[in-house]
Amino acid sequence: MARTTFGRGALAALSAAALLALGACSTTAPEGSDAGSGDAGSGDDLITIGFSQVGAESGWRAANTKSIQDTLTAENGFDLKFSDAQQKQENQIQAIRSYIAQGVDVIAFSPVVESGWDAVLEEAKTAGIPVILTDRAVDSQDETLYESFIGSDFVLEGEMAGQWVAENFDGQGIKVVELQGTTGSAPAIDRKEGFASAIAGTDIEVIDSQTGNFTRAEGKTVMEGFLQAHDDIDLVFAHNDDMGLGAIEAIEAAGLTPGEDIKIVTIDAVKDGMQALADGKINYIVECNPLLGPDLADIAKKVIAGESVEKRIVVKDEAFDQEAAVAALPTREY
Amino acid sequence: MSARVGTVVKHHLFWPLAALVALLVACTIKRPAFLRVSVLDDHLFGAPIDILRNSAPLLLVALGMTLVIATRGIDLSVGAVVAIAGAVALTFIASSPDPDSLGTVVGAIFVALGLCLVLGVWNGFLVSVLGIQPIIATLILMTAGRGIAMLITGGMITTVNSPPFKTLGSGFWLGLPVAALVAYGVFVVVAVVVRRTALGMLLEAVGINPAASRLSGVRARTLVWTVYAASGLFAGLAGLIFASNTMAADANNAGLFIELDAILAVVIGGTALSGGKFNLSGTLAGVLVITTLSLTVTVLGVSPLVTPLFKALVVIAVTLLQSPALRARLRRRRPGSPAPRVEQPAENPAQEVHA
C-alpha cells in the first residue's frame, strides 16, 4: 500500500515537472526558431538574440512585442529567442541565464523592476555576451554591464503630462488622483516624478496616489476606491492607458462623465486609449513609442560588428489632445 | 451572562465578522458617507454595492474551494481556470461576425464554461481515480493553465466590445449588480443543496475518514470527482465575470493568486484545511473580509509600498484570534480565570457553556 502511494507520488511529481517545463516553453514565440534549428551559436550569418519581455500586461506591451517579433526575423538576419517573464523578475533572470547557457550572440530585455540585476548582468559580461536594455532601465552603478539602453524618457513623459495639466488648469485649484504603475518599476517612479515636478509651483494638488499595476482591472477597482474616498476629484493621471480605461469604467459606473466631470490624462497612446481620446473620454495622452524593434535591430547589428554605440538612445515621443487623436487614429500602427 | 458572551465569541463567524465590521468602521471614520447607498441611473450605487460586485469572482472560487477542502483536497488550478475562461469567451466573441448579438455571447459563455467543467473533471480524475495528491494534481493545471490561456489569446490581451457580455460584469438587474446576483445566487443554491440534503454530511464524512466512509457505503470517489468538477465550473464562471468586468482577457493577470485568496477566505471562515466539517457562511464572511480589505487600502490611503504588509497584518490578526491554542492560552493568563483544574474540560465546548 505504502509502496503504491509512493509510486503514484513520484509519477505525479514527474508529470508536474514535465508540465512545468512545457508551460515555460509554451510562452516562447515560434518566430525565428525555425531558422535557428537547434544550434544556438550564429551558425550562418544570423545574429542569435535572446529577448526577455516583461509580460503581456497591457496593450502597449503587446504592440512592443509585435514590433520586436516582426523586426527581428530571419529575413532581417536575426534568430530571435523570445520569452515572456509574466511580470516576475525571477523568471526574467532565469531566462537571461538560459540565454547565457545557450550562448546567444546578444541578450536584450526590458527589466521588470529597476534593481537587482548586477549579478546576472555580471554573468553575461563574463560570458562575453553584450546586453541591450529596451524600454526600461536598471539602476546599476556599473554602466559597463550593458551596451545601450533604448527607450523613452519616462521622466519627460510625466513632465509633458504635468505641463498640459498645468497649462490648462493652473489657478483653478484642481484636485488630482494618480494611478501609479507597478510599484518599483522605472516608468512608475519616473512618470510620478516628472508629473510632480511639472505641477510644482501651481495650485494643482495630487490628493491621492495608488498603484493600479498597469492593468485595466486594478485601474478600475482602485478608481472605485478613489471615488468612494474623495468627493472632489477633478482629474485622473494614469501612468498608462489601460489603467485610464479601467478608470473610465469606474467613473461611468459612478454616474459621472469621463472627460468632462473628471478629466483623464494618460501615457502610452495605444489604440484603445487613442479611441477613447477621440471619443472624448480621455483628455490628453502622452505617447510612449512601443516600436522599439527597428532600433533594437540596428543597435544589435552595430554591437556585433564591434562598432561603438550610444549608451542612451531616447525614442521620440509625441502627445495628443482630442483633435489630434481624431486626425491620427486612422493611420496608427498600434 | 459571561457564558453567553463566551458562546458568541466562540462562534466560528465571530472573528471574521468582527474583522469585517472593524474594516467598515475604519472606512466610515475616514469617510462618514462610506456606507451610504444611493440610487443612480436606476441602479444602486455606493461602496457596499462595489464590495458585493467585486466579491463575486472570489466568492465563486472560494465556494468551490470550500467543497474541495471539505474532502481533504485542495484546488490550486482555479486561478489558471479563471484566465482560461476569460480567454476562451473573449476569443470566441472577438472572432464571431456579430459580437453584439446575445446568441454569440451565450455561445461564448457555454463554450467557456464547458471547457472549465472539463478541466475540473480532469482534476477530479487525477485525484479520485489515479489517487494523486490533490496539491500535485491541481498544480499541473495551475502551471499549464496560464500557458493554455496564452495560447488561446496568442499572448495578447484580447479586448472586445460586446454590450450583452458587458452586462455580466458591469450590468445591473433590479438595481443590483448582475455579477453579484449570479455569484450569490450560485452560492445560495449550493448552500441549499449541500445543507438540505445529505450531500454536505457525506462530503464531511469523506473528508474526515475516506476509508471508513467508503466502507459504510458512501461513494467517496464520485463525490470527490464531483467537487473538483464543480470547483472548475465555478472558477470558469468567476473568470467570465472577471473578463466581463474589464472586457479584456489578460492571460497573465486574470485571477492571479485568486487560489490563495480563496484558500484564505475558507480558512478565515473557520474550515480546517485538514478536511471534514466545512462552513459556507464562514467562507462568505472570509470573502467579504478580503474584498473589503482591498477597498479599505484605497479609502484609508495606505501607501502602495506597504499595502501587502497592511493586508498581511489584518490577516494575521484574524487568524491568530481564531487559533484555539492561542485563545486557550490567553484565557489561562487572564486574571481571575478559573483554577487550572478546569483546564481539561475547557477543550469541550459543551462543558464550557455550563461553566
Contacts between the chains, C-beta under 8 A, distances in Angstrom:
chain1	res1	chain2	res2	distance
A	5	B	131	7.6
A	8	B	130	6.9
A	8	B	131	5.5
A	8	B	132	6.0
A	9	B	132	7.7
A	9	B	133	6.2
A	9	B	136	7.3
A	11	B	132	7.6
A	12	B	126	7.8
A	12	B	132	4.2
A	12	B	133	6.3
A	12	B	136	4.3
A	12	B	137	6.5
A	12	B	140	8.0
A	13	B	136	6.4
A	15	B	140	6.4
A	16	B	136	5.6
A	16	B	139	5.4
A	16	B	140	5.2
A	16	B	143	7.3
A	19	B	140	5.0
A	19	B	143	5.7
A	19	B	144	4.7
A	20	B	143	5.2
A	22	B	144	6.4
A	22	B	147	6.9
A	23	B	143	4.6
A	23	B	144	5.1
A	23	B	146	7.0
A	23	B	147	4.3
A	26	B	147	3.8
A	26	B	148	7.9
A	26	B	150	6.6
A	26	B	151	6.2
A	27	B	147	6.5
A	27	B	150	5.9
A	27	B	155	7.3
A	29	B	155	7.4
A	55	B	252	5.2
A	56	B	150	7.5
A	56	B	155	5.5
A	56	B	156	6.3
A	56	B	157	6.1
A	56	B	250	7.4
A	56	B	251	6.7
A	56	B	252	5.4
A	57	B	157	7.8
A	57	B	250	7.2
A	57	B	252	6.4
A	57	B	253	6.3
A	58	B	157	6.9
A	59	B	157	6.3
A	59	B	159	7.6
A	62	B	155	7.7
A	62	B	156	4.6
A	62	B	157	6.1
A	65	B	155	7.0
A	84	B	150	7.5
A	84	B	155	6.7
A	84	B	252	7.7
A	86	B	146	7.4
A	86	B	252	5.0
A	87	B	252	6.6
A	87	B	253	7.6
A	180	B	304	6.3
A	183	B	304	4.9
A	183	B	305	6.2
A	208	B	301	5.8
A	209	B	304	7.6
A	210	B	297	7.7
A	210	B	298	5.7
A	210	B	301	7.9
A	210	B	304	5.6
A	211	B	304	3.9
A	211	B	307	7.6
A	213	B	253	7.8
A	215	B	250	6.5
A	215	B	253	5.4
A	216	B	246	4.2
A	216	B	248	5.3
A	216	B	250	7.5
A	217	B	242	7.1
A	217	B	245	6.5
A	217	B	246	4.9
A	217	B	248	7.7
A	217	B	250	7.2
A	217	B	253	7.1
A	217	B	254	7.5
A	220	B	245	6.9
A	220	B	246	6.1
A	221	B	54	6.2
A	221	B	294	6.6
A	221	B	295	7.8
A	221	B	298	7.9
A	222	B	298	5.7
A	224	B	50	5.1
A	224	B	54	7.6
A	224	B	295	7.5
A	224	B	298	7.9
A	225	B	294	7.7
A	225	B	295	5.2
A	225	B	297	7.5
A	225	B	298	2.7
A	225	B	299	5.7
A	226	B	298	6.4
A	228	B	27	7.9
A	228	B	31	6.6
A	228	B	34	6.5
A	228	B	46	7.8
A	228	B	47	4.6
A	228	B	50	6.9
A	228	B	295	7.0
A	228	B	298	7.6
A	228	B	299	5.8
A	229	B	30	7.3
A	229	B	31	6.0
A	229	B	298	6.2
A	229	B	299	4.4
A	229	B	301	7.0
A	242	B	248	8.0
A	245	B	246	8.0
A	246	B	246	6.2
A	249	B	170	6.7
A	249	B	245	8.0
A	249	B	246	7.0
A	253	B	45	7.4
A	253	B	170	6.6
A	254	B	40	7.4
A	254	B	45	6.6
A	255	B	40	4.3
A	255	B	41	5.5
A	255	B	45	6.6
A	272	B	159	6.2
